[in-house]
């Protein structure tokens, strides 16, 4: 197990649903007090923001290198959401 794996906390389905306010499509995890999300097919930045009770702009600010535009996300990317 590498150091990244040791610092990760995987959430179960119930915790993901509770955190997201509904059924989550992608995978969510916490690492060092921050919450990350792996983008699934069909996700939009505004959908993800709604799920985590934040804004698209706040998510963009946490991921300035990956997200250059509001619609510029890709399936499989791992982004910080909180």
Buried (B, 14 or more C-beta within 10 A) or exposed (E): EEEEEEEEEEBEEEBBBEBBEEEBBBBBBBBEEEBBBBBBEEBEBEBBBBBBEBEBEEBBEBBEEBBEEBEEBEEEBEBBBB
